[in-house]
Amino acid sequence: MTKPSRGIRHRTRNSMRQKPYMRPPITKFLKQYKEGQKVIIMQEPSSQKGMPHPRFRGVNGYIIGKRGKSYIIQIQDSNKQKKIISKSEHLKIIQEVKK
C-alpha cells in the first residue's frame, strides 16, 4: 500500500470551494498595503500561490514588511509571535494606518 499524501490543501474540499461566478475582480490581486496596517487572513481559493496555511484562516495581524510580491504578517498564536508570508489577495484590511 502507498501512503496517502498530506499536502497543504488536504481535507479542504468544502472550505476552499469557490463557484466560478464568485471569483474576485482583478483589483483584489493588485491591492497594495502599507506597513503597520491591521489585516485579517482570508484565503482566496482561486489563487493557490502565496496562500497561507488553512489553520491561520480568520487570524488578524499587522503587516511588518514586504518580500517580493508578498507581505510579511506578524500574528499572535497563543503565546508566540509568528510571521506569515502571504500574497495580497489572501488579505483583507481591518484598520488603516494612522499618520
TIVO-2410 file (N, C-alpha, C; in nm, 3 decimals):
# residues 99
REC num residu      c1      c2      c3 atome chaine
REC   1      M   0.083  -0.119   0.000     N      A
REC   1      M   0.000   0.000   0.000    CA      A
REC   1      M   0.086   0.124   0.000     C      A
REC   2      T   0.039   0.223  -0.068     N      A
REC   2      T   0.109   0.350  -0.066    CA      A
REC   2      T   0.054   0.438   0.045     C      A
REC   3      K   0.137   0.527   0.089     N      A
REC   3      K   0.098   0.618   0.196    CA      A
REC   3      K   0.021   0.736   0.136     C      A
REC   4      P  -0.095   0.773   0.195     N      A
REC   4      P  -0.171   0.886   0.139    CA      A
REC   4      P  -0.099   1.018   0.160     C      A
REC   5      S  -0.115   1.108   0.063     N      A
REC   5      S  -0.048   1.237   0.073    CA      A
REC   5      S  -0.119   1.326   0.174     C      A
REC   6      R  -0.045   1.413   0.237     N      A
REC   6      R  -0.098   1.506   0.335    CA      A
REC   6      R  -0.047   1.646   0.302     C      A
REC   7      G  -0.094   1.700   0.190     N      A
REC   7      G  -0.049   1.830   0.144    CA      A
REC   7      G  -0.116   1.944   0.218     C      A
REC   8      I  -0.087   2.067   0.176     N      A
REC   8      I  -0.139   2.185   0.243    CA      A
REC   8      I  -0.290   2.199   0.224     C      A
REC   9      R  -0.345   2.145   0.114     N      A
REC   9      R  -0.489   2.155   0.091    CA      A
REC   9      R  -0.560   2.024   0.121     C      A
REC  10      H  -0.504   1.944   0.207     N      A
REC  10      H  -0.561   1.817   0.249    CA      A
REC  10      H  -0.689   1.843   0.328     C      A
REC  11      R  -0.797   1.775   0.290     N      A
REC  11      R  -0.929   1.787   0.354    CA      A
REC  11      R  -0.987   1.928   0.348     C      A
REC  12      T  -0.973   1.995   0.236     N      A
REC  12      T  -1.028   2.131   0.224    CA      A
REC  12      T  -1.128   2.140   0.108     C      A
REC  13      R  -1.190   2.030   0.073     N      A
REC  13      R  -1.281   2.031  -0.043    CA      A
REC  13      R  -1.396   2.130  -0.024     C      A
REC  14      N  -1.455   2.135   0.094     N      A
REC  14      N  -1.568   2.225   0.116    CA      A
REC  14      N  -1.523   2.364   0.159     C      A
REC  15      S  -1.421   2.374   0.242     N      A
REC  15      S  -1.381   2.505   0.293    CA      A
REC  15      S  -1.311   2.590   0.187     C      A
REC  16      M  -1.248   2.529   0.089     N      A
REC  16      M  -1.176   2.603  -0.013    CA      A
REC  16      M  -1.247   2.600  -0.147     C      A
REC  17      R  -1.376   2.568  -0.149     N      A
REC  17      R  -1.451   2.563  -0.274    CA      A
REC  17      R  -1.500   2.702  -0.311     C      A
REC  18      Q  -1.499   2.732  -0.441     N      A
REC  18      Q  -1.547   2.861  -0.487    CA      A
REC  18      Q  -1.615   2.843  -0.622     C      A
REC  19      K  -1.731   2.899  -0.635     N      A
REC  19      K  -1.804   2.889  -0.760    CA      A
REC  19      K  -1.744   2.986  -0.862     C      A
REC  20      P  -1.744   2.951  -0.992     N      A
REC  20      P  -1.681   3.037  -1.092    CA      A
REC  20      P  -1.736   3.179  -1.097     C      A
REC  21      Y  -1.865   3.197  -1.073     N      A
REC  21      Y  -1.923   3.332  -1.081    CA      A
REC  21      Y  -1.892   3.415  -0.956     C      A
REC  22      M  -1.832   3.355  -0.854     N      A
REC  22      M  -1.798   3.428  -0.731    CA      A
REC  22      M  -1.651   3.467  -0.726     C      A
REC  23      R  -1.579   3.445  -0.833     N      A
REC  23      R  -1.438   3.479  -0.833    CA      A
REC  23      R  -1.420   3.630  -0.821     C      A
REC  24      P  -1.313   3.672  -0.754     N      A
REC  24      P  -1.295   3.816  -0.727    CA      A
REC  24      P  -1.251   3.893  -0.850     C      A
REC  25      P  -1.268   4.024  -0.846     N      A
REC  25      P  -1.219   4.107  -0.957    CA      A
REC  25      P  -1.067   4.118  -0.952     C      A
REC  26      I  -1.009   4.163  -1.061     N      A
REC  26      I  -0.863   4.172  -1.072    CA      A
REC  26      I  -0.805   4.272  -0.973     C      A
REC  27      T  -0.885   4.369  -0.928     N      A
REC  27      T  -0.833   4.469  -0.834    CA      A
REC  27      T  -0.793   4.409  -0.700     C      A
REC  28      K  -0.854   4.296  -0.663     N      A
REC  28      K  -0.817   4.230  -0.537    CA      A
REC  28      K  -0.675   4.177  -0.544     C      A
REC  29      F  -0.631   4.135  -0.661     N      A
REC  29      F  -0.497   4.080  -0.678    CA      A
REC  29      F  -0.391   4.190  -0.687     C      A
REC  30      L  -0.432   4.313  -0.720     N      A
REC  30      L  -0.338   4.423  -0.738    CA      A
REC  30      L  -0.333   4.517  -0.618     C      A
REC  31      K  -0.402   4.485  -0.512     N      A
REC  31      K  -0.410   4.572  -0.395    CA      A
REC  31      K  -0.275   4.585  -0.325     C      A
REC  32      Q  -0.244   4.707  -0.283     N      A
REC  32      Q  -0.119   4.736  -0.213    CA      A
REC  32      Q  -0.149   4.769  -0.067     C      A
REC  33      Y  -0.062   4.725   0.022     N      A
REC  33      Y  -0.077   4.752   0.165    CA      A
REC  33      Y   0.047   4.824   0.216     C      A
REC  34      K   0.032   4.894   0.328     N      A
REC  34      K   0.143   4.965   0.391    CA      A
REC  34      K   0.181   4.895   0.520     C      A
REC  35      E   0.303   4.920   0.565     N      A
REC  35      E   0.347   4.863   0.692    CA      A
REC  35      E   0.266   4.922   0.806     C      A
REC  36      G   0.231   4.837   0.901     N      A
REC  36      G   0.155   4.881   1.016    CA      A
REC  36      G   0.005   4.864   1.001     C      A
REC  37      Q  -0.043   4.830   0.882     N      A
REC  37      Q  -0.187   4.809   0.863    CA      A
REC  37      Q  -0.230   4.679   0.929     C      A
REC  38      K  -0.348   4.681   0.988     N      A
REC  38      K  -0.403   4.562   1.050    CA      A
REC  38      K  -0.486   4.489   0.946     C      A
REC  39      V  -0.458   4.360   0.927     N      A
REC  39      V  -0.525   4.280   0.825    CA      A
REC  39      V  -0.574   4.150   0.886     C      A
REC  40      I  -0.668   4.088   0.816     N      A
REC  40      I  -0.716   3.956   0.854    CA      A
REC  40      I  -0.682   3.861   0.740     C      A
REC  41      I  -0.643   3.739   0.773     N      A
REC  41      I  -0.603   3.641   0.673    CA      A
REC  41      I  -0.726   3.563   0.630     C      A
REC  42      M  -0.763   3.576   0.504     N      A
REC  42      M  -0.874   3.502   0.445    CA      A
REC  42      M  -0.824   3.447   0.311     C      A
REC  43      Q  -0.810   3.317   0.300     N      A
REC  43      Q  -0.756   3.257   0.178    CA      A
REC  43      Q  -0.852   3.276   0.062     C      A
REC  44      E  -0.793   3.305  -0.053     N      A
REC  44      E  -0.868   3.318  -0.178    CA      A
REC  44      E  -0.849   3.187  -0.255     C      A
REC  45      P  -0.952   3.103  -0.267     N      A
REC  45      P  -0.936   2.971  -0.328    CA      A
REC  45      P  -0.895   2.973  -0.474     C      A
REC  46      S  -0.924   3.080  -0.547     N      A
REC  46      S  -0.891   3.082  -0.689    CA      A
REC  46      S  -0.743   3.106  -0.714     C      A
REC  47      S  -0.668   3.139  -0.611     N      A
REC  47      S  -0.523   3.161  -0.625    CA      A
REC  47      S  -0.450   3.077  -0.521     C      A
REC  48      Q  -0.371   2.980  -0.568     N      A
REC  48      Q  -0.301   2.893  -0.474    CA      A
REC  48      Q  -0.163   2.945  -0.436     C      A
REC  49      K  -0.105   3.030  -0.520     N      A
REC  49      K   0.029   3.081  -0.491    CA      A
REC  49      K   0.024   3.179  -0.375     C      A
REC  50      G   0.118   3.165  -0.285     N      A
REC  50      G   0.127   3.257  -0.172    CA      A
REC  50      G   0.015   3.243  -0.072     C      A
REC  51      M  -0.050   3.127  -0.071     N      A
REC  51      M  -0.161   3.106   0.022    CA      A
REC  51      M  -0.106   3.059   0.157     C      A
REC  52      P  -0.145   3.126   0.266     N      A
REC  52      P  -0.103   3.079   0.398    CA      A
REC  52      P  -0.175   2.950   0.435     C      A
REC  53      H  -0.125   2.881   0.535     N      A
REC  53      H  -0.183   2.754   0.578    CA      A
REC  53      H  -0.326   2.776   0.627     C      A
REC  54      P  -0.417   2.682   0.599     N      A
REC  54      P  -0.557   2.698   0.640    CA      A
REC  54      P  -0.578   2.715   0.791     C      A
REC  55      R  -0.484   2.674   0.875     N      A
REC  55      R  -0.502   2.692   1.019    CA      A
REC  55      R  -0.500   2.839   1.059     C      A
REC  56      F  -0.448   2.927   0.971     N      A
REC  56      F  -0.442   3.069   1.002    CA      A
REC  56      F  -0.561   3.146   0.943     C      A
REC  57      R  -0.663   3.077   0.897     N      A
REC  57      R  -0.781   3.142   0.839    CA      A
REC  57      R  -0.855   3.220   0.947     C      A
REC  58      G  -0.881   3.347   0.922     N      A
REC  58      G  -0.954   3.432   1.015    CA      A
REC  58      G  -0.868   3.496   1.123     C      A
REC  59      V  -0.737   3.474   1.119     N      A
REC  59      V  -0.648   3.531   1.219    CA      A
REC  59      V  -0.608   3.672   1.174     C      A
REC  60      N  -0.605   3.766   1.268     N      A
REC  60      N  -0.564   3.901   1.230    CA      A
REC  60      N  -0.424   3.930   1.282     C      A
REC  61      G  -0.358   4.024   1.213     N      A
REC  61      G  -0.222   4.061   1.248    CA      A
REC  61      G  -0.185   4.192   1.181     C      A
REC  62      Y  -0.056   4.227   1.193     N      A
REC  62      Y  -0.006   4.352   1.137    CA      A
REC  62      Y   0.096   4.323   1.028     C      A
REC  63      I   0.095   4.405   0.924     N      A
REC  63      I   0.195   4.393   0.818    CA      A
REC  63      I   0.323   4.458   0.868     C      A
REC  64      I   0.431   4.380   0.864     N      A
REC  64      I   0.559   4.432   0.913    CA      A
REC  64      I   0.662   4.448   0.802     C      A
REC  65      G   0.631   4.402   0.682     N      A
REC  65      G   0.726   4.417   0.573    CA      A
REC  65      G   0.675   4.355   0.445     C      A
REC  66      K   0.758   4.366   0.342     N      A
REC  66      K   0.724   4.312   0.212    CA      A
REC  66      K   0.841   4.227   0.164     C      A
REC  67      R   0.810   4.115   0.101     N      A
REC  67      R   0.913   4.026   0.047    CA      A
REC  67      R   0.871   3.989  -0.095     C      A
REC  68      G   0.930   4.058  -0.192     N      A
REC  68      G   0.891   4.039  -0.331    CA      A
REC  68      G   0.750   4.092  -0.352     C      A
REC  69      K   0.660   4.008  -0.403     N      A
REC  69      K   0.521   4.047  -0.422    CA      A
REC  69      K   0.436   4.014  -0.300     C      A
REC  70      S   0.493   3.948  -0.201     N      A
REC  70      S   0.420   3.904  -0.083    CA      A
REC  70      S   0.443   3.997   0.035     C      A
REC  71      Y   0.360   3.979   0.137     N      A
REC  71      Y   0.370   4.060   0.259    CA      A
REC  71      Y   0.400   3.970   0.377     C      A
REC  72      I   0.472   4.024   0.475     N      A
REC  72      I   0.502   3.953   0.598    CA      A
REC  72      I   0.406   4.004   0.704     C      A
REC  73      I   0.329   3.914   0.761     N      A
REC  73      I   0.229   3.949   0.861    CA      A
REC  73      I   0.272   3.889   0.994     C      A
REC  74      Q   0.269   3.970   1.099     N      A
REC  74      Q   0.301   3.921   1.233    CA      A
REC  74      Q   0.171   3.894   1.306     C      A
REC  75      I   0.156   3.770   1.355     N      A
REC  75      I   0.035   3.731   1.426    CA      A
REC  75      I   0.071   3.681   1.566     C      A
REC  76      Q  -0.030   3.674   1.651     N      A
REC  76      Q  -0.016   3.619   1.785    CA      A
REC  76      Q  -0.083   3.482   1.785     C      A
REC  77      D  -0.006   3.375   1.802     N      A
REC  77      D  -0.059   3.239   1.807    CA      A
REC  77      D  -0.038   3.187   1.948     C      A
REC  78      S  -0.141   3.191   2.029     N      A
REC  78      S  -0.139   3.164   2.173    CA      A
REC  78      S  -0.034   3.254   2.240     C      A
REC  79      N   0.078   3.202   2.282     N      A
REC  79      N   0.180   3.286   2.347    CA      A
REC  79      N   0.296   3.321   2.256     C      A
REC  80      K   0.290   3.281   2.131     N      A
REC  80      K   0.402   3.301   2.039    CA      A
REC  80      K   0.371   3.408   1.935     C      A
REC  81      Q   0.473   3.483   1.897     N      A
REC  81      Q   0.465   3.574   1.784    CA      A
REC  81      Q   0.512   3.497   1.661     C      A
REC  82      K   0.430   3.493   1.557     N      A
REC  82      K   0.467   3.422   1.435    CA      A
REC  82      K   0.462   3.517   1.317     C      A
REC  83      K   0.543   3.486   1.215     N      A
REC  83      K   0.546   3.563   1.092    CA      A
REC  83      K   0.492   3.474   0.981     C      A
REC  84      I   0.393   3.526   0.908     N      A
REC  84      I   0.330   3.456   0.798    CA      A
REC  84      I   0.360   3.533   0.671     C      A
REC  85      I   0.398   3.462   0.565     N      A
REC  85      I   0.422   3.525   0.435    CA      A
REC  85      I   0.304   3.492   0.345     C      A
REC  86      S   0.239   3.596   0.292     N      A
REC  86      S   0.119   3.577   0.213    CA      A
REC  86      S   0.110   3.683   0.104     C      A
REC  87      K   0.045   3.647  -0.006     N      A
REC  87      K   0.021   3.744  -0.113    CA      A
REC  87      K  -0.100   3.828  -0.079     C      A
REC  88      S  -0.116   3.938  -0.150     N      A
REC  88      S  -0.217   4.038  -0.116    CA      A
REC  88      S  -0.360   3.990  -0.134     C      A
REC  89      E  -0.385   3.894  -0.223     N      A
REC  89      E  -0.522   3.850  -0.244    CA      A
REC  89      E  -0.577   3.767  -0.128     C      A
REC  90      H  -0.490   3.722  -0.039     N      A
REC  90      H  -0.532   3.643   0.076    CA      A
REC  90      H  -0.548   3.728   0.201     C      A
REC  91      L  -0.542   3.860   0.186     N      A
REC  91      L  -0.552   3.951   0.300    CA      A
REC  91      L  -0.673   4.042   0.284     C      A
REC  92      K  -0.727   4.085   0.398     N      A
REC  92      K  -0.838   4.178   0.398    CA      A
REC  92      K  -0.808   4.283   0.504     C      A
REC  93      I  -0.819   4.410   0.467     N      A
REC  93      I  -0.781   4.518   0.558    CA      A
REC  93      I  -0.887   4.538   0.666     C      A
REC  94      I  -0.840   4.562   0.788     N      A
REC  94      I  -0.928   4.591   0.901    CA      A
REC  94      I  -0.915   4.737   0.941     C      A
REC  95      Q  -0.792   4.784   0.947     N      A
REC  95      Q  -0.767   4.917   1.001    CA      A
REC  95      Q  -0.662   4.989   0.916     C      A
REC  96      E  -0.688   5.115   0.885     N      A
REC  96      E  -0.593   5.197   0.810    CA      A
REC  96      E  -0.480   5.242   0.901     C      A
REC  97      V  -0.369   5.280   0.842     N      A
REC  97      V  -0.254   5.333   0.917    CA      A
REC  97      V  -0.282   5.477   0.955     C      A
REC  98      K  -0.264   5.509   1.082     N      A
REC  98      K  -0.282   5.647   1.126    CA      A
REC  98      K  -0.150   5.721   1.114     C      A
REC  99      K  -0.156   5.843   1.061     N      A
REC  99      K  -0.033   5.920   1.041    CA      A
REC  99      K  -0.017   6.024   1.148     C      A
***
